[in-house]
Protein backbone atom coordinates (compact mmCIF):
# COMPACT_ATOMS: atom_id res chain seq x y z
CA UNK A 1 0.00 0.00 0.00
CA UNK A 2 2.79 2.37 0.86
CA UNK A 3 4.36 1.96 -2.56
CA UNK A 4 1.01 2.20 -4.35
CA UNK A 5 0.44 5.51 -2.59
CA UNK A 6 3.89 6.69 -3.70
CA UNK A 7 5.26 7.00 -0.17
CA UNK A 8 8.75 6.27 1.05
CA UNK A 9 9.26 4.39 4.30
CA UNK A 10 10.37 7.68 5.82
CA UNK A 11 7.20 9.48 4.75
CA UNK A 12 4.93 6.74 6.08
CA UNK A 13 6.88 6.56 9.33
CA UNK A 14 6.52 10.31 9.81
CA UNK A 15 2.78 10.19 9.12
CA UNK A 16 2.09 7.51 11.74
CA UNK A 17 4.75 8.46 14.27
CA UNK A 18 7.28 5.66 13.80
CA UNK A 19 10.94 5.39 12.92
CA UNK A 20 11.69 4.54 9.26
CA UNK A 21 13.61 1.45 10.41
CA UNK A 22 10.44 0.21 12.09
CA UNK A 23 8.54 0.39 8.80
CA UNK A 24 11.35 -1.57 7.11
CA UNK A 25 11.30 -4.33 9.73
CA UNK A 26 7.51 -4.60 9.52
CA UNK A 27 7.54 -4.77 5.72
CA UNK A 28 10.20 -7.46 5.67
CA UNK A 29 8.45 -9.54 8.33
CA UNK A 30 11.27 -9.18 10.85
CA UNK A 31 8.98 -7.54 13.37
CA UNK A 32 5.40 -7.80 14.54
CA UNK A 33 3.31 -4.70 15.02
CA UNK A 34 1.30 -3.64 18.01
CA UNK A 35 -2.44 -3.15 17.88
CA UNK A 36 -1.86 0.61 18.09
CA UNK A 37 0.44 0.62 15.06
CA UNK A 38 -1.99 -1.63 13.18
CA UNK A 39 -4.82 0.80 13.95
CA UNK A 40 -2.64 3.72 12.83
CA UNK A 41 -1.95 2.02 9.51
CA UNK A 42 -5.64 1.26 8.97
CA UNK A 43 -6.57 4.85 9.77
CA UNK A 44 -3.82 6.33 7.64
CA UNK A 45 -4.71 4.25 4.59
CA UNK A 46 -8.43 4.53 5.41
CA UNK A 47 -9.01 0.78 5.09
CA UNK A 48 -10.65 -1.92 7.15
CA UNK A 49 -8.20 -4.18 9.04
CA UNK A 50 -9.15 -7.19 6.90
CA UNK A 51 -7.52 -5.53 3.89
CA UNK A 52 -4.10 -6.36 5.33
CA UNK A 53 -4.96 -10.06 5.37
CA UNK A 54 -5.98 -10.27 1.73
CA UNK A 55 -3.71 -11.85 -0.85
CA UNK A 56 -4.40 -8.98 -3.21
CA UNK A 57 -4.64 -5.67 -1.45
CA UNK A 58 -7.16 -3.34 -2.96
CA UNK A 59 -7.96 -0.07 -1.35
CA UNK A 60 -10.12 2.83 -2.41
CA UNK A 61 -8.78 5.65 -4.54
CA UNK A 62 -8.54 9.14 -3.09
CA UNK A 63 -11.76 10.04 -4.89
CA UNK A 64 -13.56 7.02 -3.43
CA UNK A 65 -12.26 7.87 0.04
CA UNK A 66 -13.60 11.40 -0.37
CA UNK A 67 -17.08 10.16 -1.31
CA UNK A 68 -17.10 7.52 1.43
CA UNK A 69 -16.20 10.14 4.03
CA UNK A 70 -18.81 12.55 2.73
CA UNK A 71 -21.49 9.85 2.81
CA UNK A 72 -20.49 8.93 6.37
CA UNK A 73 -20.72 12.59 7.33
CA UNK A 74 -24.20 12.98 5.83
CA UNK A 75 -25.84 9.72 6.95
CA UNK A 76 -26.52 10.56 10.61
CA UNK A 77 -28.82 13.39 9.52
CA UNK A 78 -31.23 11.09 7.69
CA UNK A 79 -34.32 9.43 9.12
CA UNK A 80 -34.69 5.65 9.15
CA UNK A 81 -37.04 5.86 6.17
CA UNK A 82 -34.53 7.85 4.13
CA UNK A 83 -31.71 5.49 5.14
CA UNK A 84 -33.83 2.56 3.95
CA UNK A 85 -34.32 4.32 0.59
CA UNK A 86 -30.59 5.01 0.30
CA UNK A 87 -29.87 1.37 1.11
CA UNK A 88 -32.26 0.18 -1.62
CA UNK A 89 -30.64 2.52 -4.13
CA UNK A 90 -27.19 1.20 -3.24
CA UNK A 91 -28.39 -2.38 -3.59
CA UNK A 92 -29.83 -1.61 -7.02
CA UNK A 93 -26.58 0.05 -8.11
CA UNK A 94 -24.57 -2.93 -6.87
CA UNK A 95 -26.30 -5.34 -9.27
C-alpha positions as CSV (number, residue, x, y, z in Angstrom):
1,X,0.0,0.0,0.0
2,X,2.8,2.4,0.9
3,X,4.4,2.0,-2.6
4,X,1.0,2.2,-4.4
5,X,0.4,5.5,-2.6
6,X,3.9,6.7,-3.7
7,X,5.3,7.0,-0.2
8,X,8.7,6.3,1.1
9,X,9.3,4.4,4.3
10,X,10.4,7.7,5.8
11,X,7.2,9.5,4.8
12,X,4.9,6.7,6.1
13,X,6.9,6.6,9.3
14,X,6.5,10.3,9.8
15,X,2.8,10.2,9.1
16,X,2.1,7.5,11.7
17,X,4.7,8.5,14.3
18,X,7.3,5.7,13.8
19,X,10.9,5.4,12.9
20,X,11.7,4.5,9.3
21,X,13.6,1.5,10.4
22,X,10.4,0.2,12.1
23,X,8.5,0.4,8.8
24,X,11.3,-1.6,7.1
25,X,11.3,-4.3,9.7
26,X,7.5,-4.6,9.5
27,X,7.5,-4.8,5.7
28,X,10.2,-7.5,5.7
29,X,8.5,-9.5,8.3
30,X,11.3,-9.2,10.9
31,X,9.0,-7.5,13.4
32,X,5.4,-7.8,14.5
33,X,3.3,-4.7,15.0
34,X,1.3,-3.6,18.0
35,X,-2.4,-3.1,17.9
36,X,-1.9,0.6,18.1
37,X,0.4,0.6,15.1
38,X,-2.0,-1.6,13.2
39,X,-4.8,0.8,13.9
40,X,-2.6,3.7,12.8
41,X,-1.9,2.0,9.5
42,X,-5.6,1.3,9.0
43,X,-6.6,4.8,9.8
44,X,-3.8,6.3,7.6
45,X,-4.7,4.2,4.6
46,X,-8.4,4.5,5.4
47,X,-9.0,0.8,5.1
48,X,-10.6,-1.9,7.2
49,X,-8.2,-4.2,9.0
50,X,-9.1,-7.2,6.9
51,X,-7.5,-5.5,3.9
52,X,-4.1,-6.4,5.3
53,X,-5.0,-10.1,5.4
54,X,-6.0,-10.3,1.7
55,X,-3.7,-11.8,-0.9
56,X,-4.4,-9.0,-3.2
57,X,-4.6,-5.7,-1.4
58,X,-7.2,-3.3,-3.0
59,X,-8.0,-0.1,-1.3
60,X,-10.1,2.8,-2.4
61,X,-8.8,5.7,-4.5
62,X,-8.5,9.1,-3.1
63,X,-11.8,10.0,-4.9
64,X,-13.6,7.0,-3.4
65,X,-12.3,7.9,0.0
66,X,-13.6,11.4,-0.4
67,X,-17.1,10.2,-1.3
68,X,-17.1,7.5,1.4
69,X,-16.2,10.1,4.0
70,X,-18.8,12.6,2.7
71,X,-21.5,9.9,2.8
72,X,-20.5,8.9,6.4
73,X,-20.7,12.6,7.3
74,X,-24.2,13.0,5.8
75,X,-25.8,9.7,7.0
76,X,-26.5,10.6,10.6
77,X,-28.8,13.4,9.5
78,X,-31.2,11.1,7.7
79,X,-34.3,9.4,9.1
80,X,-34.7,5.7,9.2
81,X,-37.0,5.9,6.2
82,X,-34.5,7.8,4.1
83,X,-31.7,5.5,5.1
84,X,-33.8,2.6,3.9
85,X,-34.3,4.3,0.6
86,X,-30.6,5.0,0.3
87,X,-29.9,1.4,1.1
88,X,-32.3,0.2,-1.6
89,X,-30.6,2.5,-4.1
90,X,-27.2,1.2,-3.2
91,X,-28.4,-2.4,-3.6
92,X,-29.8,-1.6,-7.0
93,X,-26.6,0.0,-8.1
94,X,-24.6,-2.9,-6.9
95,X,-26.3,-5.3,-9.3
